[in-house]
Amino acid sequence: MSNNKLTDRFGRTINYVRLSVTDRCDLRCVYCMAEDMTFLPRQQVLTLEEIARLARNFVQLGTEKIRLTGGEPLVRRGIIDLVTEIGSYGLRDFTMTTNGTQLPAMAETLRKAGLHRLNISLDSLDAEKFRSITRTGKLSQVLDGIDAACEAGFRGIKLNTVVMKGRNDQDVPELVEYARRKQVDITFIEEMPLGEISEHDRGEALCTSDEVREIITRHHDLIPATADSGGPARYYRMADSPTQVGFISPHSHNFCSTCNRVRVTVEGRLLLCLGNEHSVDLRRVLRASPDSDQHLQEAIIQAMDLKPEKHHFSVDGEVQLLRFMNMTGG
């Protein structure tokens, strides 16, 4: 096992990896992908064995946290086997981002397979608004999934809400109250300008974290939380509830100085930054050296020099990157 730790040129230790297991999804959320998407052919997608191999090598290089993402990870055939395998690697934190549609049937199995936590997307509690944002989604199915996750006994559950002005910003107070009733955390996210969309104007729809926080403080006092989440969210607590409220602010509050994460797309591209195109083709290395991990670990270590100091999202909604979120992996 290697004793190397992943450190970039700016002294940041990289110990958190987000692995995309599929670009496919059963929803078509307006901020994530186009309504009529073309998905990757099977031969371009990493096998589950290749994803597990990547995870194992990242752990050997000091990774303490892995998040499985998509698309929607739970539509990938064999996902439970992958969770079981990665769950045996002794991670400090093993989590998944999901839209929740498959959780009614899969939540308990995922928890027993070794998954620690879940992030569940929920952009509105209004069924018609939810369907409009997801294009195809059924709110009741996701709410049932959240209930199933709560009953399964995960170490932690967090709701994720992408807030869009004029679309679901009025839903923020109700979403906070829902999280408080369920005693789960909730994070509000500024929409990220990834992929060309025609459905809405991102510049006009941008609702900043400061604006969302102001909406919430009309109803609850928010007290800065002292614990470090190990991710980009800044958390606040409320005196009368265990629920924490987080904010991810790629536009208004740059969080790059503490960035400890990289992403691997389902094609095997190691993305060093969500907001830049710096990447390394790990699929090529995986398939060129199927019986030895030496070249793979060397490629990962060397890639850290490509990690930029910060991302370059535009506040006015101008698209800097043409890949959609489902191609990037959460």
Summary of the structure (lengths in Angstrom):
residues: 330
radius of gyration: 18.9
end to end distance: 28.9
largest distance: 58.8
contacts: 1101
relative contact order: 0.16
helix: 35%
strand: 20%
